[in-house]
Amino acid sequence: MKTIRAIRILIPVLVLIACGVDEPLKQPADDISDFTVNSAQSDAVQGDFIYRLISEKEQYTEGEEIKVYAELEYNGAQENIEISHAASPFHFPLSEETRKYVVEYAMNEPLLTTRLTKGEPLHEDYTGSGGYSAEEDEAYIEFVQRIMEKEFPPGYYKIDGFANFTATSSAGSATPYEIHTQIDFKVVPEN
């Protein structure tokens, strides 16, 4: 008797679980047109450094290449300066506001050095980001996989970028920097 009761409970649960496995990519909760792009380009200055975060467009069409990049420029008194950083000084964590998804930006953390010449920006293109665990929602996993491939689904995106590095002066003093700025852009469905 207990076995039959357990089976009656277990079968509907298994059916519900199986139905959720093929859940399609979660669509934006809000109409993308409800969101306004504030700044596809932004600069932040700290000390002798200018950090720029740029999206080449305010609006992309789904399937179109997303062109986002960061620059770091030194404008101090020396002709050049050495900075140390992880695999890159640039970080591109992002969020998609209609779905309320956050996509972190991880990178390797060796200690590398780069020499910046005054007035010549260090440039790096955004190449995708993200990660997830097996416990995450299937829709979120599919979303992050697309972001990792730079195939952004329709939505309203914000990148809270930052440059993280330590500058070493010619006198040998080291100064840590973490310079933040934010940009936003939309991806609209293909017609």
C-alpha positions, 0 to 999 in steps of 0.5 A: 500500500505504501509503495503504491502511494509513493508511486502516485506521488513520485510519478507527477513529480517526475513528470514535472521535472521532465517537463522543465528540462527543455525549458526554452531561453527565458524571454525578456520580462519587460519590453525592451523599448521600456529601457533607454540607453544612457551611455554607450561610451564612458570615461573615468579618470583616476590620477594619471589614468583615463579608463574608457569603456565603449560600445560601438553602438547603442543598439544591436540586432540579434545575431549582429556582432557586439563590439565593446572594448576598453582602453587605459591611457596614461597621461602623467609626467613620465614618458611611460609607466609600468603597470602590473595586472592579472591576465588583463587589467580590464574586467567586463561584468555585465547584467541583462536588466529585463531578465535580471541576470548577472554574468560575472567576468572571471580571468586567470590571475598571473602577475603580468606587466605592461608598459604604457606610453604616455598618450597611447591607449592600451586597447582590449576588445570584449570577447565574451564572459560568464560561467555557471554551475549545474545547479543553475536554472536551464534558461540561465545556463543557455543565456550564459552560454550564448553570452560566452559565445558573444551571441547576445539574446534580445535584451537591455544590457549594462556593463559595469566595467573596471580597470584593475592594476598597480602602477609602478613609478620610476622611483619604484613606488607602487600605487593600486588602481581600480577605476570603474565606469558603466555603459549600456546598450540594447539588443533587439530581435531580428525582424 
